[in-house]
Amino acid sequence: MTTYVITIPGTFLRELDDSARSTLVRHLRPADPRHTSLGRAEDLDVLTVNDNGTFSVRLEVEADDSHGAEEIARRAATAALREAGYTEDEAPTGPAAVTGIDTEF
């Protein structure tokens, strides 16, 4: 298994209030990329929200390959958004991308 950092972009079409943000981050926290050496070195946040409503979710996941890692991260992000009260129509996401690989040899 390899540890991947996966970034998923999206857009909040409804404002993200403090309560929803807290819920979202709490549900994403187990996959916080700061647990990896790459995440610490790059000072990666689990959630970045811009003034225009666009956002990026960065998650650390373990998988056999990058495709599997992207799928695991997408499911985790979708579930966290749902827990925060956002449907896929209210917070659509773009394609997941591998933004880091943390392996130990």
C-alpha positions in Angstrom: 0.0 0.0 0.0 1.1 3.5 -0.8 0.0 6.8 0.9 -1.3 9.3 -1.6 -2.3 12.9 -1.1 -5.4 13.5 -3.3 -6.8 17.0 -4.1 -10.4 17.4 -5.1 -11.5 20.8 -6.3 -15.1 22.1 -6.1 -17.4 25.0 -5.8 -19.9 25.9 -3.0 -23.0 27.2 -4.8 -24.4 28.0 -1.3 -22.4 29.9 1.3 -20.3 27.8 3.7 -21.2 29.0 7.1 -19.1 28.4 10.2 -21.2 25.5 11.5 -21.1 23.7 8.1 -17.3 24.3 7.8 -16.7 22.9 11.3 -18.8 19.8 10.4 -17.0 19.4 7.1 -13.5 19.7 8.6 -14.4 17.3 11.4 -15.4 14.6 9.0 -12.4 15.2 6.8 -9.9 15.3 9.7 -9.1 11.5 9.8 -7.6 11.9 6.3 -5.8 15.2 7.0 -2.6 15.2 4.8 -0.6 16.9 7.6 -0.1 13.3 8.8 2.3 12.7 6.0 5.8 14.0 5.6 4.7 15.7 2.4 1.7 17.3 4.0 3.9 18.7 6.8 6.6 19.9 4.5 4.1 21.6 2.1 1.8 22.8 5.0 -1.2 21.3 3.3 -4.7 22.1 4.7 -7.4 19.5 4.6 -9.8 22.3 3.3 -9.1 25.5 1.5 -12.0 27.8 0.6 -11.6 30.9 -1.6 -13.6 34.1 -1.6 -15.4 33.1 -4.8 -16.7 29.9 -3.3 -14.3 27.5 -4.9 -12.6 25.0 -2.7 -10.0 22.3 -2.5 -10.1 19.2 -0.3 -6.8 17.5 0.3 -6.9 14.0 1.7 -4.4 11.4 2.7 -5.4 7.9 1.7 -3.8 4.5 1.4 -4.3 2.5 -1.7 -2.7 0.1 -4.1 -2.7 2.5 -6.9 -3.5 6.1 -7.8 -6.9 5.3 -9.3 -8.0 3.5 -6.1 -6.7 6.4 -4.1 -8.7 8.9 -6.1 -11.9 6.8 -5.6 -11.4 6.5 -1.8 -10.8 10.2 -1.5 -13.8 11.1 -3.6 -16.1 8.9 -1.5 -14.7 10.5 1.7 -15.1 14.0 0.4 -18.6 13.4 -0.9 -19.6 11.8 2.5 -18.1 14.8 4.4 -19.9 17.3 2.2 -23.2 15.4 2.7 -22.7 15.4 6.5 -22.1 19.2 6.3 -25.5 19.6 4.6 -24.4 19.9 1.0 -25.8 17.9 -1.9 -23.7 17.3 -5.0 -25.7 20.0 -6.8 -24.9 22.5 -4.0 -21.1 21.7 -3.9 -20.1 20.1 -7.2 -16.6 18.7 -7.4 -14.2 18.3 -10.2 -11.8 15.5 -11.0 -9.6 14.2 -8.2 -5.9 14.4 -8.8 -2.8 12.9 -7.1 -0.9 15.8 -5.7 1.6 13.8 -3.6 2.9 10.3 -2.9 4.5 9.5 0.4 6.3 6.1 0.4 9.0 4.7 2.6 11.7 2.5 1.2 
